[in-house]
Amino acid sequence: MRHYLFNTNKQKYVKGDKPKVDCILCALRDKHPDVVNLEIARRQGFIVSVNLYPFNPGHIMIFPSRHTEKIDELTDEEALAMHRILTKSLKILQKEFNPDGFNVGYNLGQNSGASVSHLHLHVVPRFGNEVGYLDVLAGARLVVVDPVDIRDRLRKGFESF
């Protein structure tokens, strides 16, 4: 049986203890003072940001600057730009963290696990050494990552993009 160690801050966030804004990603875009600025870069109408509750070091999100909730609301040009940003992001993450692989995907709709309606693409580096002593002894996993440190580390890679 697998157990999980909950990040109580994320649990509070999901249950409603979050900044009083209509959309957290739009607030990030607008640099709202109540929202932690984890932005790495702005390119071609998109923002790249570290996830506030990263699953692994380097867990980022790519989202359109304009508020949209459905992938089919992107124009062809926006979809292509997003893919280009994803490709560049993978190269930067590979260079910076040297992961063994990536999970890339969308959570579309509330029943998918999405806690934010604004369309966003998750990019999660995966590492072969993710199994730790908690996995073995307790069937649990603990990830301690400071998203601000990750943001600062990745900004350098995006400067030339």
Secondary structure as GFF3:
##gff-version 3
##sequence-region A 1 161
A	DSSP	alpha_helix	8	14	.	.	.	ID=ss1
A	DSSP	alpha_helix	24	29	.	.	.	ID=ss2
A	DSSP	beta_strand	39	43	.	.	.	ID=ss3
A	DSSP	beta_strand	46	50	.	.	.	ID=ss4
A	DSSP	beta_strand	60	64	.	.	.	ID=ss5
A	DSSP	three_ten_helix	71	73	.	.	.	ID=ss6
A	DSSP	alpha_helix	76	97	.	.	.	ID=ss7
A	DSSP	beta_strand	101	106	.	.	.	ID=ss8
A	DSSP	three_ten_helix	110	112	.	.	.	ID=ss9
A	DSSP	beta_strand	121	126	.	.	.	ID=ss10
A	DSSP	alpha_helix	133	138	.	.	.	ID=ss11
A	DSSP	alpha_helix	147	158	.	.	.	ID=ss12
###
